[in-house]
Amino acid sequence: MWHEYINVASIEEALKFLETYKERARIVSGATDLLLELERGARRGVDVLIDTTRLPNLNQITLDAEQTIHLGPLTTHNDCAASKLIQSKAYPLARAAWEVGAPQIRNRGTIAGNLITASPANDTITPLMALGANVTLASTRGRRIVPLKEFYTGVRKTVLQADEMLVEISVPALKKTQRGTFIKLALRRAQAISLVNVAVILDLKADTVQSAVITLGAVAPTIIHAEAAEEFLARKKLNPKNIAQAAELALQAAAPIDDVRASAAYRKEMTRVITARALTSLMEKTQRKGMPKAPIQLSARPVAHAESASAGQFPASPIETIINGVKTAFASGHDKTLLRLLREEGALTGTKEGCAEGECGACTVFLDGQAVMSCLVPAPRAHGAEIVTVEGLADGEKLHPVQAAFIQHNAVQCGYCTPGFLMSGAKLLEESPTPNKNEIEQALTGNLCRCTGYYKIIKAIQSASQTEAR
């Protein structure tokens, strides 16, 4: 899929490579979208990947004295969803980040990458547009700050130049008088692209709207404002009658398309419905309903590595890694996904390929302490990393408690999905030793069982947690 893969040691080094390769190169921050685009031929001419994922301190979320939130370019969706700062001062963004994919996807996918992919159905763009975000773009020529509303020029098109990297996202924190939310409508509750989404932010004095921001996703070539609805709500009471009128005006702003997921007519009507729901939740102060205070991340503290361990250019260098506690080197496979490296070069066939698109979770492994979909990780990311596959769960002849519970409760049916479920269940118990049923369900949203065996799988993990607790 690519000819050269470069693990850089600094942003400055990444910018120099971008200056050299320009249109031929892409930055890898999470690669959950990029790998699929390369597989499908949507990024023709791209043959150099520049990996920044091992750079330190680029996933930080901070608040400055001017009450502006700063997100580093490696801030993942899980970082954002779990951040107390984002939950408190930019809640619509936290909610949207949590709605993206599944825990394994959110461990890799970055907010910056979501913005750059530039799909109008991407979830985090809508709240960031409503919040009035800016992005900082860097190149060897210097830096420039671009308002997010000026960043997009069309479907999957931005003003980002070939030699530029997005190095920061800045977001004004919500004021004490402001409340906001995000609602996503999709074909299922997890692992689904938005049919329509909406972000709403209201500045309120008692029950009167001082100003309103309503942004709509997946209903136009870019994220749009429902301007007539915003203007209508200003200086009006937030009551059911005005909510209904504003929702009707939001419907009129939508100009969606027909596609395999929904008709344009359905999307327009659902724009009205979810706008009304969002406004109603803000009126009733129930906008946080359903959002966990501590979302399950399937992540432990990342393994610390020396900076030099991550540097390297491939295929010139071998991929040196630790798999299931064993030091391993690969002289081939640099142009594959981690899934295929493990199976084909590593002969570790316990990790399964179900979809190769990050949909089924059968390929779940642990990468530096985090559960990830190995089909969406470039193989050279393994360089200098620690990886655990399903073969590494047991302690010699002693099964992991989740493995033992799957046998005890007959949670294995055809067995194809089982390795992924075992990995998710094991990481969940590491993160939350006594999870409740809702937390177990959160942990398994990235794993599909085509035999519909979820009841026994959930029961097995509950049983394993009780064993661990004893």
N, C-alpha and C positions, 0 to 999 in steps of 0.2 A: 504493500500500500504506500510505502514511502521508501526512499533510497538512503536517506541519512537522518539520524536521530541524535540530537545534541542535548545533553544534560548540562545546563549552564550553572555557574557559581555565583552570578550576580545579575541584577537587572541591566547594568551597563554592558555586560557581555552579551546578554540577550539582544539588546538594541544594536550592537555591532553586527551580530549575525543577521538581524532583520535588514539592516542597511545593505549587507552583502547580497542576501538572497531575495529580498523584496517579495514579489508575488509568488515565488516558489516556496516560501516558508510560512508556517503558522506557529503561533505560540500554543503550547500545551499547558493549560492550567488545570483542567479536569479531564478534557477530551471526550466526555460522555456524548456530546453532539458531534464533535469533529470526526471521531472514528467512524460513526455511521455515515457521515457525509462522504468520507473517503471511500468507504466500502461501496457506496451507491454511485460513485463517480460524480458527486455534486461539487467536488473541489478539484477539478481537472487542472493539472499543471503544478499542484502542490506535491513536492517530493522531499521537503526538509521539515522536520518537526523540532521545535526548540522548547525543551521541557524546563519549566520554571518551578515545578511543584515541590522541589526540595529546598527552595530558598527560605531562609528563616524570617520570621516576624512579618510575613506578608498576608497572614490571615487574621490580623488584629482588627478589632472593632473598638474605636475610641470616641470620646466626646470632648470637644474643645471648649474653651471659655466662651466662645460665641454661640454655644449650643448647636454646633454642627457635628453630625456623626460622620466618622470617616471609616470606610471599609477598605481593607487592603485587597489587592487583586486576586489573592488566593483564598479569600473568605468563601467558604462553602455554604451551601443551603442549610446544612445542619448547624454550622457555626451561627448562622443568622437566626434560625428558628429557635435555637437554645439560648441565645444571648438575652440576658435580663435587660440590658440596655435597649436592644431593639424591641423586645416585647413591651417595654415601658414607654419608649419615646418614638417608636416608629412601628407600631403594632401591625398595620397592614402589610408591611414587608415581612415581618416574622410569620404571619399567617400564610402569606403567599409562598415563602420559602418552604414551610412545612408541607404545603400542598403539592410540591414538586415530587414526582416519581415515588421512590421508596427510600428507606434509610441507606441502602447501599449506593444508590444514585446520589443522594444528598451528601454522602461522605466524599464524593469525588467532584461532582458538579459545582462550579463556582458561580457566584452572582455575576461577576464580570463576564464569564463565558456565556451566561444566559443573555446578557445585554448584547454581546457581540453577535451571537447567532441571529438575532434580529427578527425572529419569527413573531408576528402579531399575536400568536397564541401563547407565547412564553409568559409564565405567570409573574415573575418578579418585575418585569418592565412596567406593568400597569400601576402597582403601588409606588414604585420609584418615580414614575411620571407624575403621579398625584402629589407626592411629597416634594416635588420640585428639585430633584437630584441633579447634580453635575457629575461629569466624568473628566478625569485628567488623563490626557494622552501624552505619551513620551516617545521621543526618538532621539537620535544622535544630534538632531538640530535643535532640541530643546523640548519644552513642555507647553501644552495649551490646555485650557479648561473649556469644556463644551457643555452647555446646558443639555440635559437629556432630551428635551423637546426638540433640539436642533441636531441631535445625533443621527436620527433616522431619515433616510431619503426615499424609502420604499420597502417592499417586502424583502427581508434579508439583505437590506442595503444600508450602509452607514457611511459617515464621513471619515471613518478610520482609514488612514493611509497604509500602504503596504509595509512601510518601515516603522510603523507606530505600534506601541503597546499600551493597553489600558492599565494604568498603574494605581488608580484610586477612584473610588466612588464617594461623593460627599452628599449628605442628606440633612437638610434642616430638621432638627428635632421638633416633634409636635409640642405646641404650647399647652399650658395647663387648660386653656379654654377649648382646645381642639380634641375631637374624638374621631377615630377612623376605623375602617375595616376593609376586608377583602373577601370576596365570594367568588368561588370557581364552580362552574357547571361542566361536568364531564360525563362520559359514558359509564364510568364506574368511580368508586370512591378513592382509588389509588392507582398509580401507574397509568394515568390517562392524560391526554392533552386536552386543554380547555376547548370546549365548544364556544363558550362565552365566559369572560370574567370581568369583574368590576371592582374598582377601588373607590371608596368614598371617604372624604375627609371634611368634616364640618367644624366651623368655628362657632361655638354656641355661647349665648348669654341667656341663662335660664333655659327656656324652651324655644328661644328665637334664634334662627340661623343668621349669624352675621355675614358669613361667606361660606361657599360650598365649592368643593372640587370633586368632580365625578369623571373618572377615566374608564374607558372601555377597551377590553382586549378581545381579539379574534373576530372582530366585526368590521374591520377595515384594513387596508394595507399596512397601516401602522397603528400604534395605540393612539386613541383619540379622546378628546374631551367632549362630554355632552354639554356643550356650552349653554344651550337654551335652558337645560335643566338647572345648571349651576346658577344662571342669572335669575331664574324663577324663584329658587329657594332663598336667595339673599333677602334678609330682613323680613322673613315670614316665619310663622310658627311651624315647628316640626310636629305636625299632626297627620293623621291618616289621610285626610283630604289632600293636603299639599304633597304628601309622599306619593299618592296615586298620580297626581298631575306631573310631578317631576319624573316619575318612572315612565310615563307616557312620552314625555319630551326626550328622555334618554333613548327610548325605542326609535324615535324619529331620527336620531343622530346616527344610528347604526346603518351600515351599508355592507352587510356580510355577503358571502358567496355560498353557493350550493356545493357540497362535496360529499364524499362517502360517509362522513361522520354526522352530518346534519344538513338540513335544507336552510336556505337563507330565511325563509318565513319563520321556521322554528327558532333560529338564532335571534331574529328580531324580537319575537315574543318573549323569549327567555331573557333578553336584555331588559325588558320591562320588568319581568318577574324578579330577577336577582337584584336589580337596582332597588326595587321596592323592599325586598328582604333586607338589603344592606341598610337602607335608611330606617327601616322599622327597628332593626337591631340596635342602631345608634339611639333612636328615640327611647327604646326600652332598656338601654344599657346592657344588652345581652350579647354584644358583638364578640366576646371572648368564649362564648359557649362552644364546646367541642375542641378547643385548642388546649392541649396539655401544657401545664406550666413547665414541665421537664420532658420534652419529647424524647422518645427512644431514638438513639442514634446508632446503635450497634457499633460503638466505638469505645476503645480504651485509650488511655494516654499514649500518644504516638511514641514510637521508639526513637530515642535520640541517636543521631548519626553525626559523625564528623563531616564537615562540608566537603572535604576532599573525596569522601566515599561516594558522593552523588555525581561528581563530575565525570564526564566521559563522552566520547563520540563513537557512534556505532554505524556500521559494522567494524570500524577500525579496532575497537576494543572488545574484549569478551564481556558478556553480561555476568557479573559476579554477584551472587546473592546467597541468602540463607533460606532454605526451604525445609520446613519441619525440623529445624535445628541443625541441618546439615549444610555445610558450605558447598556451594555448587557454582560451576562456571559453564556458560553456554557460548560456543563459538559461532553458532548460527541461531536464526530465529529472531533477529533484531527487527525484522519487518513484519512481525506477527503481533497478534494480541497476546496478553499474558495467558489467557485461556489456552491458546494453541501452543504457546511455548511450553506450558506445563504438561499438556497432553502429548505433544508430538516430540519435543526435545527432551522433556523430563520424564516421559512415560508414567506420569501421574494421572491416570485415567478416571480416578474417582470424581474429579471435577467434571461436570457434564456440560455439553453444549446443547441447550434446548432451543434457543431462538437466535443467539448471537446478536441481540439487539437490546439487551438490558431489560427485557420484559419478564423473564420467567424466574430468574434467581437461581437456576440450577448450577450456575458457574460460580457461586459465591465462595470467596476465599478471604482470608485476613491478610491485609497489606499494611505493615507497620501498625498493627493493632486495630485496624478498622476493617469492618466487613465491606467488601466491594464486589461489583460485578466484574469478574476477570475478563469478560468478553469486551469490556469498554475501557480496558487499561492497556496502553501500549507496552509490549514486552520489555523494552529497555528501562521502563520505570522500576523494574525489579532490581536494577543495579544498585548495590549498596543497601537493599531493603531486606526486611524479614517477612517471610511469607509462610502462612500456615494453610494447608489444604485439608480436606476431610481425612486423608491418610494420617495426618498428624494430630488428630483429636484425641485418640486413645493414648494412654500412658502404658506403653508396652502391651501386655495382654489385658490390661484393665481398661474397659470401655469408659468413655466419657459418660457422665450421668444421663445426658440427653440421648446418647446412643442406646444405653441400657433401657431407658424408658420407652424408646421407640419400639424395641423388641417386646418389652413387657406389655405394652398397650396395643400391639398390632398396628402401629402407626405407619407401617410400610405397606404399600400396595404394589403398583408396578415397579416402584423403586427409583424411577428416573429422577424425580425431583428431590429424593431423600437427601443426597449430599448437601444441597443448598439449604434445606430446612434444618439439618443438623448444625450447619455452620451458623445460621442465624440464631437458632435456639441457644447454642453454646455461647455466642457472643452476648446475647441478651442476659444470660445468667451471670456473665462476668460483669456486665454493666449494672444489672439490677437483680441481685440474687433471689429476691422473693417477688417477682412481678405479679401484678394482677392480670386479669383476663384481657383488659383493654390494652395493657402494655404488651402482652404476648401478641395480640392481634396487630398492634402497630409494628412490632418487630417482623412479622411475617407478611407485611403488605407487598414486599418485593419478591415473594416466592409463590409460584403457582403450582397447584396440584391438579392435574387433569383428571385424576380419579376421584376428585371431590372428597378427599379424606381429611378435611380440615378439623373435624371434631376430635378425632383420635390424635391428630398431631398436636392440637392445643392441649388436650388432656395429658399427653406424654410430657410436654414441656412443663405443665403444672406439676406433674409428679416429680420430674427431675429437680424442679426448684425446691420441692419439699425435702427431697433426698439431700440436696446441697445444704439446706437450712439445718438439717440434723447433724 
